Amino acid sequence: MPMHETGLCDAIVLAVLRRAEGRRVTAVRVRVGGHAGGHEVDPAVIDQGFRVAAAGTAAQDADVDVVIEPLSVRCRDCDSHGPALDAPALVACPRCGGVDIEVTGGTDVQLEAITFEPLPTGGGVL
C-alpha cells in the first residue's frame, strides 16, 4: 500500500476512535477525493488500509463504505461546470472547447458517518 494511503487510513481510524469514545464501531462512511494526494484513489486500497490501521481496536470489524468524489471542472469561457469524467475534460471544456478551465474538488477527505454500539449502562465509569 502506498505511503499516502497508509497515513490517510491511520488518520481516519484515529478520528473514528476519538469520536466513538470507547464504543465498538460497526460502520464507517468516508468521502475521499478521487485524486487525493495527486493520484487516483482506489476504494479497495482505502478499505484495506482502514482494516490494517484498525486491527486490535474498537473499529476492527467495522464495515467501511468509501465514497469517491470525482474532480470537477469549470470553464471560465462559457461558465459550464460539472464532474471531470475523462482526461480530456481536464484539458478542454466539453461544451465549448475552451482551455481556460479550473479544476476543483477531488482532494478532500471527510468522515461522513460512524455507526457504533452504545456503551453498556450500569455501574461502570464512563
RALINHU-V465890 format. One line per field, one symbol per residue. ss: DSSP state (a for helix, b for strand, c for the rest). phi: phi as a letter, one per 40 degrees, with the letter a starting at -180 (. if undefined). psi: psi as a letter, one per 30 degrees, with the letter a starting at -180 (. if undefined). A space follows every 50 residues. Layout:
ss: ???
phi: ???
psi: ???
This chain:
ss: ccaaaaaaaaaaaaaaaaaaccccbbbbbbbbbccaaaccccaaaaaaaa aaaaccccccccbbbbbbbccbbbbcccccbbbcccaaaacccccccccc bbbbccccbbbbbbbbcccccccccc
phi: .cddcccccdccccccccccfgcccbaabbbbccbcggbccbdcccdccc ccccdgbcbcbccbbbbccccbbbcccbgcaicccacdccbacccbgcbc bbcbggbcbbccabbaccccchcccc
psi: kleeeeeeeeeeeeeeeeffhfkkkfkkkkkkkfhkgglkkjeeeeeeee eeefkglfgfgkkkjjkkjlllkkkfeggklakjflefffekkfefflgi lkklagflkkjekkklklkklaglk.
